[in-house]
Amino acid sequence: MKGYEVMLAINPELETDELNSLLEKYKKIIQGKKGIIVKIDKWGKRPLAYEIKNFQQANYVLLSFDLDSKQISDLERIMRLDEKIIRYLLVLRQERTLPVKEKSRRVTKQEKKPEVEREKPEEEIENTQEE
C-alpha cells in the first residue's frame, strides 16, 4: 500500500450535513477497497483562484489515506463522476524528511589546525644541547 493525499474542492452550496455525508461516503469507499484513512483535514470555504463550473468559492478538504495503487483508478473515476466535487487533485504522499542544515561559518585563525612540526635532524638536536 502506498500513501496518497487528495485535495477536494467541493460545492460550496452544500450544507454541513451533506458535506459530512459526502466525506463519509469516500471514507467507506476507501475502507471498502482495504484502504486506511490517515487524516481528514477540513479547510473550510475558500475563494477559488478562478471560476470553475460557475463557482467562485469551494469547500476544501484534504484527505490522506493508504491504498493499493491498483485501486486508485477506480477512486479517481468515482470522484470525477461525482457532481458535488468541483475539482480534485490526487498525489502520492511522500514522507517528510527534514534535511539537517550544517552551520556555515568562517574558520578563524585560532580554529585552524596547527601545522605539524617537522622533526629536526639529529645533528641540529645535538648542536642545541651542547650550547
Secondary structure, DSSP 4 states (H G I P E B T S, - for coil): -EEEEEEEEE-TT--HHHHHHHHHHHHHHHHHTT-EEEEEEEEEEEEEEEEETTEEEEEEEEEEEEE-GGGHHHHHHHHHH-TTEEEEEEEE-----PPPPPPP-PPPTTTSPPPPPPPPPHHHHHHHHH-
